[in-house]
Structures are given as structure tokens and as C-alpha cells.
Amino acid sequence: MSDPTQCPKCQSVNIYQDGNLWICPECSNEWVPAVAAESTAEVIDDGLIRDANGNVLADGDNVIVLKDLNIKGSSSVVKGGTKVRNIRLRDMGDGHDILCKIDGLGAINLKSSFVKKV
């Protein structure tokens, strides 16, 4: 990251802090400064899908959602701390790489950066 007061994605200076997250209203990027600095320092490009902590995920793993996630086109929310069982990994090209079913919500696609392996 070139400057700690800029968005690492679009380099905008119009960012604000919400708890431990930094948010860029221009590109909707959310990041934790310490994690962003570590992830840019050690980029692992081995084609494996990893969780927010860097653990390699595999089909059939169980994960926990790290924060509340709004579902696009719905008023439903996947609550932080929700345990998701038996995930399937697919690269859909839009950043969503986990296919899963969540009780009460049905089939959902998640980004691996918002989950941690159990």
C-alpha cells in the first residue's frame, strides 16, 4: 500500500474508519490496515483458494462468516459468526469462490476473504 491514508484498491483519499475496518465510499472496498499490509507484502499466487487468515480451503470444509454480509437484491443478512458446513469451491470470476447452503437463506455464493476455516 503506497499510503496508509489511501484506499489500496483505487488510491482514493476519501476513506473512513468503521470499527476496525477502513471503508472507501468510491469503490466500496473494505479492509483492515494490518491485514492489507501483510497481504500485499506476501502475495501467494499458487491458484489455491484461501480464507481470510491464509488457510487453504478445500471442498467439504466448514467455515465461519467473519462479519455481517448483506445479500444483494434482498433485505436478508448473513450474520457474522454463522457456521457454514460442506462448502464447494468454484471460481466464478466475480470474486465469489464459495458455493454453500445456509439454513434459512438457501444457496449462496460467498467470497473467501470473508470467512475463516474451522
Protein Blocks (a to p, Z undefined) as FASTA:
>chain_A
ZZfkbcfklopabdcdehjaccdfklopacdfklmmmmmmmccdehpacdfkopacdehi
acddfbdcddehiabdcdehiacehiadddehnopacdcddehklpadddfklcccZZ
